[in-house]
Amino acid sequence: MEELLLQIRKKHFLPVYFLHGEEPFFIDRIEQEVDKHALPEGEKGFNQTVLYGKDVDHLTLLDYLRRYPMMSERQVVILREAQEMKGLNELASYFENPMPTTVFVVCHKHKKADLRTKMGKSLQNNKQIALFESKKLYDNQVADWISTYCKSHHLSIEAPAAALLAEYLGADLARIANELDKLVLNIPANNAINTGHVQEYVGISKDYNIFELQKAMALRDKPKIARIQQYFAGNMRKNPLLVTVSGLFNYFSKVYVLHSLRGAPDAELLKALDLRSDWFLKEYKVAAANYTLAQTIAVIHLLKEFDLRSKGVDTDLTNTPEEDLMKELFWRILEA
């Protein structure tokens, strides 16, 4: 994607940008760059058109695409929510021979386009078309993406801070980018973003978050676990049970892997656990020391059980509040 963005910023435009896939963030970003660089603001009134898939038919769209620009070298046509356009496949002939003076941006979000159709085939191996699939990141890719995003804004971020953001915000890249933009505005240049910055500006409690819970679980620190449980119970909207269960499941899954690789060198452990620094590995070693392999397996089974219960399986959620389930889960982990 970065090469595509670089060409757009250099004003080396192609007639068609067909952007499709499950992750809307990257599609939005490419559209924004075309909008920013293809036309000066003074020309957009005459030469830029934004249409929506559910509101336009293919014949009307073709009329826009085949117009000539007014007193400009190009016009821009942006089709948003293309996945909702009934006649999208009728554009195959246009894609085979697009107007050289039109920059056509197709934003097909939340799912892949079917490239087996006539239209799909017309998009492939076509030098006049940028065909970009926007893929969702896996959870273990988010922290690295955060680091890359920060570098693009001339900031660095410490590994624990990137991991905290990834754990707290999940794979919602638009939300992550919004929070990082706030950090960019508040942190002086040449300063690395640390967990303190994240806690202050993103609004994550310093003492009561999923990382602190994992540390407390690793140490079997009952008083701290009780305090975190009480805090989470009073803030269930920000700390839903399903998210907490997911975070603990990922954590204890790594503890399980650590048990299976006992005695292996740290370099091998870091790779197997998909960790970026020794800082995290030390904590997992503490957890492995405090939970035997059998206990770790029991905890993982327990988390699977509560994952289902948090979704209403075998539990009447109308009579069993999430906070009660969470309290039961924490203490059963300690008793595993």
DONU-953973 format. One line per field, with one value per residue (C-alpha): residue number from 1; chain; x, y negated, z. Coordinates in steps of 0.02 Angstrom, whole numbers, padded with zeros to 5 digits. Last residue first. Example, Ala and Ser with C-alpha at 12.3 -4.5 7.8 and 13.67 -1.06 7.14 Angstrom:
<nodes>
pos: [2 | 1]
unit: [A | A]
c1: [00684 | 00615]
c2: [00053 | 00225]
c3: [00357 | 00390]
</nodes>
This chain:
<nodes>
pos: [336 | 335 | 334 | 333 | 332 | 331 | 330 | 329 | 328 | 327 | 326 | 325 | 324 | 323 | 322 | 321 | 320 | 319 | 318 | 317 | 316 | 315 | 314 | 313 | 312 | 311 | 310 | 309 | 308 | 307 | 306 | 305 | 304 | 303 | 302 | 301 | 300 | 299 | 298 | 297 | 296 | 295 | 294 | 293 | 292 | 291 | 290 | 289 | 288 | 287 | 286 | 285 | 284 | 283 | 282 | 281 | 280 | 279 | 278 | 277 | 276 | 275 | 274 | 273 | 272 | 271 | 270 | 269 | 268 | 267 | 266 | 265 | 264 | 263 | 262 | 261 | 260 | 259 | 258 | 257 | 256 | 255 | 254 | 253 | 252 | 251 | 250 | 249 | 248 | 247 | 246 | 245 | 244 | 243 | 242 | 241 | 240 | 239 | 238 | 237 | 236 | 235 | 234 | 233 | 232 | 231 | 230 | 229 | 228 | 227 | 226 | 225 | 224 | 223 | 222 | 221 | 220 | 219 | 218 | 217 | 216 | 215 | 214 | 213 | 212 | 211 | 210 | 209 | 208 | 207 | 206 | 205 | 204 | 203 | 202 | 201 | 200 | 199 | 198 | 197 | 196 | 195 | 194 | 193 | 192 | 191 | 190 | 189 | 188 | 187 | 186 | 185 | 184 | 183 | 182 | 181 | 180 | 179 | 178 | 177 | 176 | 175 | 174 | 173 | 172 | 171 | 170 | 169 | 168 | 167 | 166 | 165 | 164 | 163 | 162 | 161 | 160 | 159 | 158 | 157 | 156 | 155 | 154 | 153 | 152 | 151 | 150 | 149 | 148 | 147 | 146 | 145 | 144 | 143 | 142 | 141 | 140 | 139 | 138 | 137 | 136 | 135 | 134 | 133 | 132 | 131 | 130 | 129 | 128 | 127 | 126 | 125 | 124 | 123 | 122 | 121 | 120 | 119 | 118 | 117 | 116 | 115 | 114 | 113 | 112 | 111 | 110 | 109 | 108 | 107 | 106 | 105 | 104 | 103 | 102 | 101 | 100 | 99 | 98 | 97 | 96 | 95 | 94 | 93 | 92 | 91 | 90 | 89 | 88 | 87 | 86 | 85 | 84 | 83 | 82 | 81 | 80 | 79 | 78 | 77 | 76 | 75 | 74 | 73 | 72 | 71 | 70 | 69 | 68 | 67 | 66 | 65 | 64 | 63 | 62 | 61 | 60 | 59 | 58 | 57 | 56 | 55 | 54 | 53 | 52 | 51 | 50 | 49 | 48 | 47 | 46 | 45 | 44 | 43 | 42 | 41 | 40 | 39 | 38 | 37 | 36 | 35 | 34 | 33 | 32 | 31 | 30 | 29 | 28 | 27 | 26 | 25 | 24 | 23 | 22 | 21 | 20 | 19 | 18 | 17 | 16 | 15 | 14 | 13 | 12 | 11 | 10 | 9 | 8 | 7 | 6 | 5 | 4 | 3 | 2 | 1]
unit: [A | A | A | A | A | A | A | A | A | A | A | A | A | A | A | A | A | A | A | A | A | A | A | A | A | A | A | A | A | A | A | A | A | A | A | A | A | A | A | A | A | A | A | A | A | A | A | A | A | A | A | A | A | A | A | A | A | A | A | A | A | A | A | A | A | A | A | A | A | A | A | A | A | A | A | A | A | A | A | A | A | A | A | A | A | A | A | A | A | A | A | A | A | A | A | A | A | A | A | A | A | A | A | A | A | A | A | A | A | A | A | A | A | A | A | A | A | A | A | A | A | A | A | A | A | A | A | A | A | A | A | A | A | A | A | A | A | A | A | A | A | A | A | A | A | A | A | A | A | A | A | A | A | A | A | A | A | A | A | A | A | A | A | A | A | A | A | A | A | A | A | A | A | A | A | A | A | A | A | A | A | A | A | A | A | A | A | A | A | A | A | A | A | A | A | A | A | A | A | A | A | A | A | A | A | A | A | A | A | A | A | A | A | A | A | A | A | A | A | A | A | A | A | A | A | A | A | A | A | A | A | A | A | A | A | A | A | A | A | A | A | A | A | A | A | A | A | A | A | A | A | A | A | A | A | A | A | A | A | A | A | A | A | A | A | A | A | A | A | A | A | A | A | A | A | A | A | A | A | A | A | A | A | A | A | A | A | A | A | A | A | A | A | A | A | A | A | A | A | A | A | A | A | A | A | A | A | A | A | A | A | A | A | A | A | A | A | A | A | A | A | A | A | A | A | A | A | A | A | A | A | A | A | A | A | A]
c1: [-00370 | -00414 | -00344 | -00434 | -00595 | -00576 | -00562 | -00704 | -00829 | -00794 | -00814 | -00978 | -01044 | -00989 | -01076 | -01243 | -01328 | -01518 | -01538 | -01379 | -01460 | -01307 | -01279 | -01231 | -01271 | -01121 | -01025 | -01062 | -00976 | -00818 | -00835 | -00816 | -00671 | -00588 | -00608 | -00531 | -00382 | -00369 | -00369 | -00230 | -00128 | -00158 | -00097 | 00057 | 00093 | 00045 | 00158 | 00321 | 00235 | 00164 | 00337 | 00406 | 00267 | 00319 | 00501 | 00450 | 00361 | 00514 | 00622 | 00553 | 00447 | 00344 | 00269 | 00267 | 00366 | 00486 | 00519 | 00540 | 00667 | 00770 | 00754 | 00836 | 00727 | 00724 | 00535 | 00459 | 00293 | 00278 | 00306 | 00170 | 00048 | 00098 | 00063 | -00112 | -00128 | -00110 | -00219 | -00357 | -00336 | -00362 | -00511 | -00593 | -00570 | -00645 | -00796 | -00819 | -00837 | -00711 | -00760 | -00947 | -00915 | -00845 | -00900 | -00869 | -00700 | -00648 | -00707 | -00616 | -00459 | -00463 | -00493 | -00351 | -00238 | -00283 | -00265 | -00092 | -00073 | 00087 | 00038 | -00142 | -00085 | 00020 | -00126 | -00241 | -00115 | -00110 | -00300 | -00320 | -00341 | -00186 | -00149 | -00328 | -00336 | -00395 | -00308 | -00210 | -00150 | -00141 | -00058 | 00067 | 00110 | 00129 | 00266 | 00269 | 00450 | 00498 | 00590 | 00451 | 00346 | 00191 | 00018 | -00022 | 00053 | -00041 | -00206 | -00161 | -00123 | -00300 | -00378 | -00265 | -00317 | -00501 | -00482 | -00377 | -00507 | -00397 | -00414 | -00422 | -00358 | -00243 | -00171 | -00148 | -00061 | 00049 | 00105 | 00142 | 00238 | 00343 | 00393 | 00330 | 00429 | 00369 | 00404 | 00221 | 00261 | 00358 | 00200 | 00103 | 00242 | 00239 | 00050 | 00061 | 00184 | 00061 | -00082 | 00000 | -00036 | -00222 | -00225 | -00245 | -00396 | -00354 | -00380 | -00364 | -00297 | -00321 | -00233 | -00295 | -00219 | -00090 | -00226 | -00173 | -00339 | -00483 | -00566 | -00568 | -00667 | -00791 | -00819 | -00842 | -00711 | -00641 | -00788 | -00756 | -00689 | -00790 | -00810 | -00789 | -00791 | -00723 | -00701 | -00592 | -00603 | -00471 | -00537 | -00430 | -00373 | -00554 | -00557 | -00548 | -00560 | -00627 | -00766 | -00816 | -00826 | -00935 | -01094 | -01031 | -01072 | -01254 | -01328 | -01217 | -01208 | -01028 | -00980 | -01004 | -00916 | -00888 | -00765 | -00752 | -00603 | -00576 | -00413 | -00302 | -00409 | -00511 | -00669 | -00633 | -00708 | -00858 | -00845 | -00846 | -00998 | -01101 | -01040 | -01107 | -01278 | -01279 | -01215 | -01353 | -01327 | -01400 | -01351 | -01172 | -01140 | -01069 | -00935 | -00895 | -00740 | -00707 | -00812 | -00816 | -00650 | -00552 | -00521 | -00467 | -00325 | -00354 | -00276 | -00178 | -00297 | -00443 | -00323 | -00244 | -00413 | -00467 | -00308 | -00339 | -00521 | -00478 | -00342 | -00465 | -00608 | -00529 | -00632 | -00583 | -00594 | -00509 | -00520 | -00414 | -00443 | -00369 | -00196 | -00116 | 00066 | 00034 | 00192 | 00076 | -00022 | 00138 | 00189 | 00017 | 00030 | 00205 | 00140 | 00000]
c2: [01205 | 01112 | 00946 | 00967 | 01008 | 00845 | 00741 | 00828 | 00811 | 00624 | 00605 | 00700 | 00587 | 00432 | 00496 | 00501 | 00669 | 00656 | 00579 | 00666 | 00837 | 00947 | 01112 | 01014 | 00829 | 00756 | 00727 | 00910 | 00966 | 00868 | 00924 | 01107 | 01070 | 00975 | 01126 | 01241 | 01123 | 01116 | 01307 | 01317 | 01193 | 01292 | 01452 | 01363 | 01295 | 01116 | 01008 | 01041 | 01025 | 00857 | 00795 | 00853 | 00758 | 00601 | 00620 | 00644 | 00477 | 00371 | 00490 | 00401 | 00419 | 00571 | 00692 | 00831 | 00949 | 00812 | 00748 | 00926 | 00968 | 00814 | 00854 | 01025 | 01180 | 01260 | 01271 | 01263 | 01347 | 01245 | 01084 | 01135 | 01155 | 00984 | 00914 | 00989 | 00914 | 00738 | 00760 | 00832 | 00691 | 00559 | 00650 | 00672 | 00486 | 00439 | 00552 | 00487 | 00308 | 00183 | 00011 | 00043 | 00149 | 00003 | 00037 | 00223 | 00187 | 00086 | 00223 | 00356 | 00250 | 00232 | 00419 | 00462 | 00347 | 00433 | 00607 | 00585 | 00753 | 00680 | 00720 | 00671 | 00503 | 00475 | 00523 | 00405 | 00263 | 00294 | 00300 | 00132 | 00067 | -00020 | -00152 | -00163 | -00182 | -00353 | -00369 | -00524 | -00478 | -00288 | -00294 | -00425 | -00322 | -00166 | -00250 | -00353 | -00392 | -00574 | -00650 | -00778 | -00822 | -00717 | -00794 | -00811 | -00643 | -00563 | -00626 | -00558 | -00392 | -00388 | -00420 | -00292 | -00162 | -00201 | -00182 | -00026 | 00068 | 00222 | 00224 | 00059 | 00111 | 00254 | 00159 | 00001 | 00098 | 00189 | 00026 | -00046 | 00110 | 00103 | -00079 | -00199 | -00305 | -00463 | -00539 | -00524 | -00380 | -00303 | -00305 | -00210 | -00080 | -00054 | -00037 | 00089 | 00191 | 00191 | 00242 | 00393 | 00517 | 00478 | 00523 | 00374 | 00363 | 00359 | 00216 | 00291 | 00166 | 00172 | 00020 | 00016 | -00046 | 00093 | 00225 | 00394 | 00412 | 00288 | 00359 | 00531 | 00462 | 00379 | 00540 | 00629 | 00734 | 00581 | 00576 | 00417 | 00444 | 00390 | 00246 | 00107 | 00083 | -00094 | -00122 | -00272 | -00328 | -00452 | -00514 | -00588 | -00417 | -00357 | -00171 | -00032 | 00140 | 00062 | -00018 | 00149 | 00229 | 00089 | 00196 | 00294 | 00144 | 00146 | 00179 | 00054 | 00095 | 00159 | -00008 | -00092 | -00247 | -00282 | -00424 | -00511 | -00626 | -00735 | -00763 | -00885 | -01033 | -01168 | -01064 | -00877 | -00767 | -00659 | -00471 | -00428 | -00534 | -00456 | -00285 | -00315 | -00359 | -00198 | -00094 | -00146 | -00264 | -00282 | -00118 | -00131 | -00308 | -00448 | -00580 | -00690 | -00797 | -00907 | -01063 | -01098 | -01008 | -01131 | -01266 | -01136 | -01079 | -00907 | -00734 | -00761 | -00771 | -00671 | -00537 | -00531 | -00521 | -00376 | -00283 | -00310 | -00261 | -00096 | -00062 | -00091 | 00009 | 00180 | 00321 | 00299 | 00192 | 00043 | 00027 | -00123 | -00164 | -00286 | -00280 | -00432 | -00483 | -00638 | -00610 | -00590 | -00459 | -00364 | -00363 | -00302 | -00152 | -00114 | -00122 | 00000]
c3: [01947 | 02108 | 02048 | 01883 | 01977 | 02072 | 01916 | 01825 | 01966 | 01979 | 01791 | 01791 | 01928 | 01832 | 01677 | 01767 | 01793 | 01787 | 01614 | 01558 | 01579 | 01562 | 01470 | 01313 | 01334 | 01243 | 01407 | 01446 | 01287 | 01323 | 01503 | 01454 | 01337 | 01481 | 01595 | 01465 | 01455 | 01645 | 01656 | 01525 | 01627 | 01786 | 01703 | 01634 | 01808 | 01847 | 01955 | 01863 | 01694 | 01749 | 01799 | 01632 | 01544 | 01636 | 01586 | 01403 | 01398 | 01436 | 01332 | 01179 | 01022 | 01067 | 00940 | 01071 | 00959 | 00903 | 01079 | 01142 | 01007 | 01049 | 01234 | 01215 | 01240 | 01413 | 01422 | 01250 | 01291 | 01450 | 01352 | 01229 | 01375 | 01444 | 01270 | 01274 | 01449 | 01380 | 01226 | 01335 | 01462 | 01329 | 01253 | 01424 | 01460 | 01291 | 01318 | 01496 | 01441 | 01514 | 01452 | 01468 | 01623 | 01722 | 01902 | 01883 | 01802 | 01956 | 02075 | 01975 | 01970 | 02160 | 02185 | 02065 | 02166 | 02330 | 02253 | 02176 | 02087 | 02013 | 01834 | 01872 | 01939 | 01784 | 01672 | 01768 | 01751 | 01564 | 01551 | 01636 | 01813 | 01881 | 01752 | 01691 | 01503 | 01450 | 01283 | 01335 | 01509 | 01498 | 01327 | 01384 | 01539 | 01432 | 01331 | 01172 | 01127 | 01131 | 00982 | 00955 | 01106 | 01144 | 01140 | 00954 | 00906 | 01052 | 00984 | 00812 | 00896 | 00969 | 00799 | 00716 | 00845 | 00816 | 00628 | 00650 | 00753 | 00781 | 00971 | 01064 | 01236 | 01184 | 01035 | 01138 | 01278 | 01152 | 01074 | 01246 | 01301 | 01139 | 01160 | 01028 | 00907 | 00824 | 00653 | 00598 | 00480 | 00625 | 00731 | 00598 | 00588 | 00776 | 00776 | 00633 | 00737 | 00883 | 00768 | 00688 | 00829 | 00819 | 00635 | 00521 | 00408 | 00223 | 00101 | -00073 | -00199 | -00387 | -00462 | -00641 | -00803 | -00807 | -00809 | -00743 | -00652 | -00657 | -00813 | -00731 | -00585 | -00701 | -00797 | -00630 | -00542 | -00452 | -00332 | -00233 | -00059 | 00091 | 00214 | 00086 | -00103 | -00126 | -00314 | -00360 | -00542 | -00601 | -00768 | -00908 | -00973 | -00988 | -00949 | -01079 | -00998 | -00839 | -00939 | -01016 | -00843 | -00773 | -00784 | -00633 | -00523 | -00572 | -00400 | -00308 | -00122 | -00129 | -00205 | -00036 | -00106 | -00290 | -00314 | -00483 | -00511 | -00665 | -00755 | -00850 | -00798 | -00885 | -00868 | -00866 | -01002 | -00961 | -00983 | -00798 | -00759 | -00898 | -00845 | -00670 | -00738 | -00839 | -00692 | -00574 | -00427 | -00252 | -00167 | -00232 | -00174 | -00283 | -00257 | -00407 | -00432 | -00584 | -00572 | -00385 | -00361 | -00465 | -00333 | -00204 | -00317 | -00392 | -00380 | -00218 | -00070 | -00141 | -00202 | -00029 | 00057 | -00054 | -00010 | 00176 | 00167 | 00083 | 00214 | 00357 | 00281 | 00318 | 00241 | 00060 | -00096 | -00175 | -00365 | -00412 | -00595 | -00721 | -00640 | -00560 | -00543 | -00438 | -00332 | -00183 | -00280 | -00322 | -00138 | -00085 | -00202 | -00139 | 00040 | 00000]
</nodes>
